[in-house]
């Protein structure tokens, strides 16, 4: 990107990563993920109200169904993406020192990766049950 600084690798990498999900692409991904999150939550609440699985084994069986496992995995991925874009934009708009912004974005990214791995592990364990 021509707008990225060329005086240091960290500045260039940070600028490049920031441009990967910027502008209309970030806006569209934020909106698409919000729609999926909303639809999934409506379905999930509907199941809780109308046909709640009783007991651990029933929950495990319900979440272990292939379609439900895939839908839940997509939910987790959409939630992580939605969170990344939203909080990243807050950092870009309101945290002006670049070094502090990069530290906060790195901590956010590491946290989201950790949450994603944890959720993936839970889904794998549910599918194996």
C-alpha positions, 0 to 999 in steps of 0.5 A: 500500500502506498499509504503505509510507512516504509521506515520500519517493519513493524509500522509497515506490517501493522499498516498492512494488517490494518488495510486487510479488513478496512473500508467497505470490506470491513463494513460488509463483514461486520454487517454479514456477521451481525446478521448470522449472529442474530439468526443463530441466537434467534434459533438458539433461544427458540430451541431453549424455549420450545425444545430444551435438551434436558441433561448433559447427554441431550445437550451433547447429542444436540450440539454433536449433530453435524449441522448444529456443530457446523452452525455453531462453529460458524457462529464462533468464527463470526463472533470472533471476526465481528469482535475483531473488526469492532474493537479494532475500529475503536482502537484505531479511532480512539487510541492515538499512540501507535505503539499503544494501539499495536499492543492493544490490538496484539492483546486482542488478537491473542485473546480472540485466538485463545477463545477460538481455540477453546471453543473449537476444543469444546466443539470437538469434544462435543462431537466426539461424545 
